[in-house]
């Protein structure tokens, strides 16, 4: 037990040291604009197949919450149907930094990104607050496309990874100078919503049940049958990792949900998962708002 504690202290010290370096090299200390809230509660729409049922189960209450969209929702029919108040992006693939499809040429990938923003511009006929990381600020083409629609208010946030010392972590998080490692869009979005001082955050489509759909083929390639609300047949993907690396990624993701839950309690924010079968075990679960 003593040895375990010493190892943990060593890792925490290393994490903290690296976090400080990242803070002063990557973070923009200009105050992040908090989300302009219409309600004290919000519903964060994830990508999981359960989103459709959860939204249908709560359709009578949706006028009492702010609606938050993420990732590719602008390409789906649900975007115009629900007319979200806020849109959050996190992954580097939305500003030409990376592509999840190694078989796609960069030009093809870039065209897909431009098409995404163009559809966002073409479909948005209501006021929308769009949040993307500061790293995307350098992409002039994105700002140029978004400038075509006065309904879209563009804001930037810090997704700088900061970990290692709980008390200092919470101070950094409360200033929106950093956050736990943003392994996926839900982690980053939750931190922004807590920072924006929502009292209750409801998760819809937060299934996070990839472990049911991951497998290894005859060539030892790790494969994932990835299911979303907009693609119920599943997207067949070859992951560019070994299984131990993927399991480590799962560990980080689920641990960060626990860490975010603890931070939310400190900030007097309640997080509720609307999918009783979600693999996320950090938040209270119930079906109704």
Secondary structure as GFF3:
##gff-version 3
##sequence-region A 1 289
A	DSSP	alpha_helix	2	26	.	.	.	ID=ss1
A	DSSP	beta_strand	41	45	.	.	.	ID=ss2
A	DSSP	alpha_helix	51	57	.	.	.	ID=ss3
A	DSSP	three_ten_helix	59	64	.	.	.	ID=ss4
A	DSSP	beta_strand	66	70	.	.	.	ID=ss5
A	DSSP	three_ten_helix	71	75	.	.	.	ID=ss6
A	DSSP	alpha_helix	77	82	.	.	.	ID=ss7
A	DSSP	beta_strand	86	88	.	.	.	ID=ss8
A	DSSP	three_ten_helix	92	95	.	.	.	ID=ss9
A	DSSP	alpha_helix	106	123	.	.	.	ID=ss10
A	DSSP	beta_strand	128	133	.	.	.	ID=ss11
A	DSSP	three_ten_helix	134	138	.	.	.	ID=ss12
A	DSSP	alpha_helix	140	146	.	.	.	ID=ss13
A	DSSP	beta_strand	152	157	.	.	.	ID=ss14
A	DSSP	alpha_helix	166	175	.	.	.	ID=ss15
A	DSSP	alpha_helix	185	195	.	.	.	ID=ss16
A	DSSP	beta_strand	200	204	.	.	.	ID=ss17
A	DSSP	three_ten_helix	210	212	.	.	.	ID=ss18
A	DSSP	beta_strand	214	216	.	.	.	ID=ss19
A	DSSP	beta_strand	222	228	.	.	.	ID=ss20
A	DSSP	beta_strand	231	238	.	.	.	ID=ss21
A	DSSP	alpha_helix	243	266	.	.	.	ID=ss22
A	DSSP	beta_strand	270	273	.	.	.	ID=ss23
A	DSSP	beta_strand	284	285	.	.	.	ID=ss24
###
